[in-house]
Structures are given as structure tokens and as C-alpha cells.
Amino acid sequence: MDAGQIVLLGTAASLAAGSATAVGALPIFTPWRLSARVQDAFLGFAAGVMLAASFFSLIVPALDAAGTLYSSRTGPASIVVAGILLGAIAVWVIDRIAPHQHFIQGREGSDIVKLRKIWLFVIAITIHNFPEGLAVGVGYGAGDVAKGTTLAVGIGLQNVPEGLAVALALVSEGYTRRYAFIVAALSGLVEPIGGFLGAAAVTYSQPMLPWGLAFAAGAMLYVISHEIIPETHRRGFQNQATTGLMIGLCLMLFLDVTLG
């Protein structure tokens, strides 16, 4: 498989994973509503999938890839640590600069630009989803199709409850179900952008592979710690959220071992 095919495959897989947000938003058209308890459990599941993917599908392969470049142990470890920190810092900078709206915590970021609340939600969703698409693209760019597929499946699974949470939050703000569904579906379309950039970067520059894997892991770990987990612990349902996290982590571990 040549470089162009790998980039195309990584982009397509990240598009498929991002489209899962639309699948998750579909129940918004049904008469039943999910309780806050169930919503937090689903978000915890998403955090567990991302946490497992960060370590087993990104950090460990990053160490292996860096190990082929350096004979010492300090070289690979230093590259991966630096990549993780750079990924976290990148999302932190975006989080600080871009005005956006958390579902529970409220508004955060710069107040220079006055935006309607709907666009604050969209920016927040973009911050969350871009590192996921980047991770899928980098996974395929590493040349391991099985590993990339595992990442795409895992990210797609966690996007389902995320899409539902987004749609429910928008409806609670007074928007129509149709509008909430469209916005939730479109929120996943940022992932193929990240997928293309990640796949292209590491495919055409192999020394960038460990950096790209670690960078994607750091970005995802920041989102997990700073965004998802705090959101799931604000309404008193932390036990359900933690249960969901453990299920998501174990499921992603199982998929990584069996598919990868």
C-alpha cells in the first residue's frame, strides 16, 4: 500500500468515526429522554475508550517507533514525553484562546469575540473531536492497518454517546430537535481533517511517527482530564461515570488485543 492510499484510508476511517456522532444523536427524535445519570455514564464510557486508546494504541506504539531511531532508552522516552506534553499544551492553548461553552461548567476562553451560544458549543465540540481524528489518522499513518482500525472503531464507539450528549444539551437550550441533530452530526466532520493531517504527517515523514503518536495521545489525555471527567462528576453521578469509564477502557483494551 503506497503513501497516498494510506493517507486516504486514514482520512476515510476518521470520517467514519466522526460520523458516529450522527448515529448517537438519532435518539433525539424519540419520545423518551435519557436521565442525567445515564448521560454521565455514557460520557464516562467515552472517557474510558479514549484513555485506553491513548496508552495502548498511541503511547506504546510511539515508544516502539522511537526505539527504532535510538539505541538508548532515554531517547525514545524523551521523544514520547515531549510529544505528549506538546499535544496537551496545544489543546490547552486552543482551550484558553477560543471562546466555547461547556455543557455544565459554562463559558470559558477569550471574551474578545462575542458569539451566540450555539457557536460556543460548536467550538467546544471541535476542541474535543479534532484530537480524536488526529489519533486515527496517525494510527493509519504508522502503517499498521489493524491498529488504525482498532482506533477508528474505538473512537467511533465513544462518539455515539458524545453525539447524543451534544444533541440533548442543545435541545435543553431551546433548539429544535432537527437543528440539534444537524449540529451534533456536523460536529464529527472535524475528525477527517485531523485524520488527514495526522496520516499525511507521519506517512511522508517517518521520523515524525513517534512524535505524531505521542502528540495525539497528549491531546486526548488533556481532553479526558480537563473536559470529560469533570463534566461527569458535577451532578453527583460520579459512580455511574466511573463505571462507564471502566467498561469503556476494558472494551477498548479488548478490541486492541483482538483486532490489533
C-alpha positions, 0 to 999 in steps of 0.5 A: 500500500503506497503513501497516498492510499494510506493517507486516504484510508486514514482520512476515510476511517476518521470520517467514519468515526466522526460520523458516529456522532450522527448515529448517537444523536438519532435518539433525539427524535424519540419520545423518551429522554435519557436521565442525567445519570445515564448521560454521565455514564455514557460520557464516562464510557467515552472517557474510558475508550479514549484513555485506553486508546491513548496508552495502548494504541498511541503511547506504546506504539510511539515508544516502539517507533522511537526505539527504532531511531535510538539505541538508548532508552532515554531517547525514545522516552524523551521523544514520547514525553515531549510529544505528549506534553506538546499535544496537551499544551496545544489543546490547552492553548486552543482551550484558553484562546477560543471562546466555547461553552461547556455543557455544565461548567459554562463559558470559558476562553477569550471574551474578545469575540462575542458569539451566540451560544450555539457557536460556543458549543460548536467550538467546544465540540471541535476542541474535543473531536479534532484530537480524536481524528488526529489519533486515527489518522496517525494510527493509519499513518504508522502503517499498521492497518489493524491498529488504525482500525482498532482506533477508528472503531474505538473512537467511533464507539465513544462518539455515539454517546458524545453525539447524543450528549451534544444533541440533548444539551442543545435541545435543553437550550431551546433548539429544535430537535432537527437543528440539534441533530444537524449540529451534533452530526456536523460536529464529527466532520472535524475528525477527517481533517485531523485524520488527514493531517495526522496520516499525511504527517507521519506517512511522508515523514517517518521520523515524525511517527513517534512524535505524531503518536505521542502528540495525539495521545497528549491531546486526548489525555488533556481532553479526558482530564480537563473536559470529560471527567469533570463534566461527569462528576458535577451532578453527583453521578460520579459512580455511574461515570466511573463505571462507564469509564471502566467498561469503556477502557476494558472494551477498548483494551479488548478490541486492541488485543483482538483486532490489533 
